[in-house]
Amino acid sequence: MKKEAQGILKIFIICSLLMGIVLLETIALKVLKTAGDLAILNDNARFYNEQSVKTDRMTREFLKNEAERQKIYNSDDSVVRLYSNSHAIIKFMVLIVAGMVVVVVPLSVGYLLFLSFVDRRQVKTKKEQLIIRAKK
C-alpha cells in the first residue's frame, strides 16, 4: 500500500511540474511576442516621426499602428498588459528572463528525463572507460 501511495505521489509531482513548466513557457512566449510587436510598432512610429514630408497614406498607417499599440497597452490578457505598461528597465529584465526560460527550461527537463531513463551503471561504466582511455 505504501509503494502505491509513493507511486501516485510521484505521478502527481511530475504532472504538477509539467503543468508549471507549460504555464511558465506560455507566459515567456507571450512576453517575447509582445516585446516583438512593441518593437515593430515603435520602429514604425520613429520612422514616421523622422520623415520631413508626411503623406496621407503614412498618416493612416501611423494611426493604425497607434491603435494597435493602444490595443496592446489595454489588452485583456494580464501578462501582456503588465509587460507593456511597465518601465523600460523592467521590460528589459523580464525579456532576458523570458528568453532564458524559453531556452533553459526545456533543455534542463530533457536532461533530467535523459538521466531518469539511462541506466546508472551504463553511465558509470562509460565514464570509467573514458577515464581509462584518457590515462593511456
N, C-alpha and C positions, 0 to 999 in steps of 0.2 A: 504494500500500500504506500509506503514511504517513497519508493522509487517511482511509482506512478505520479505522485504529487510533485516530485522533483522534475520529472519529465514534463508535466503540464506547466510547471513554473518556468522551465527553460523555454518552452514554446511561447508562453506569454511574454517573457522578457524579449525574445527575439522579435516577435510581432510588434511589440511596443517600440523597440529600437528602429525597426524598419519603417514604421509609421512616422516616427520622429524625423528620420532621415529624409523621407519623402516630403514631409512638411517643410523641413529646412531647405531642401533643394528647390521646392516650389517658390518659397519666399525669395531665395537668392536669384532665381531666374527672373522673377517679377522685377526685382530691383535692377538687374542688369538690363532688362528690356526697357524699363522706364528711363534708365540713365542714357541708353542709346537714343531713345525717342527725344528726350530733352536736349541732348547734344545736337541732334539734327535740327530741331526747331530753333535752337539758339544760333546755330551756324546760319540758318536761313534768315533770321532776324538781323544778324550782323551784316550779312551781305546786302540786305535791303537798306539798312541804315548807312552803309558806305557809299551807295550809289548817289551820284550828284543829280542825275535825271531819273525821276521815278515815273514809270508808265502806269496806266490804269491796270494793266494786267499784273504788274508787280505788286501794286497795292492790294488787289484782290487776293493774290497768293499770300501776301503778308497777313492780311486779316484772317484768312483761312488758317494759317499757321498759329496766329494768336488764339483763335477759337479752340484749336487742338490743344494748345498749351494750357488754356483755362480748363479744358475738359480733364486734362491730366491732374492739374492742381486741385480740382474739385471732384476727383474720382470717388466712386462709391467703395472701391477697394481701399481698405485702410492702409495696407502696405504701400501702395502706390502713392496715396495722398500724403502719408507721413514722410516718405522719402522725398517726394517732390517739393514739399514745403519746408524741408529742413535747411539748415545753413550749409554753405559750400564745403566747409571742412568736415562736417558730419557726413555729408554726401560722399565725400572722398573716402573717408574711413569705412563707411558702410559698403561702398563699392569694392574696396580692396578685400574686405572680409567676405563679401558675397562671391567674389571671384575665387578666393581661396576655398570657400565651401564647395563651389561647383567642381573644383579640381581635386581637392584633398579628400573629401569625404568618400566619393566613390572609389578612389584608389585605396584608402585605408579599409573600407568594407571588403573590397576584393581581396586585399592581402589577408585580412582576418579569416575570410572564407577559405582562402587557399591554405592557411595554417590549420584550420579546423578539419580539412579533408585530407591533408597529407599525413601519411603515417610518420610519426615522430622518429621511429627507428630508421626509416629510409633517409630522412634528412640528416640524422646523426651520422650514419654510415657514409653518406655522400660528403659531409663535412670532413670526416676523418680521412677519406680518400683524397680530398683536395689538400689536406694538411700534409699527408704523406707525400704526395706529388710535389708539393712546394718545398719539402725538405730535401728532395733528391737533387 
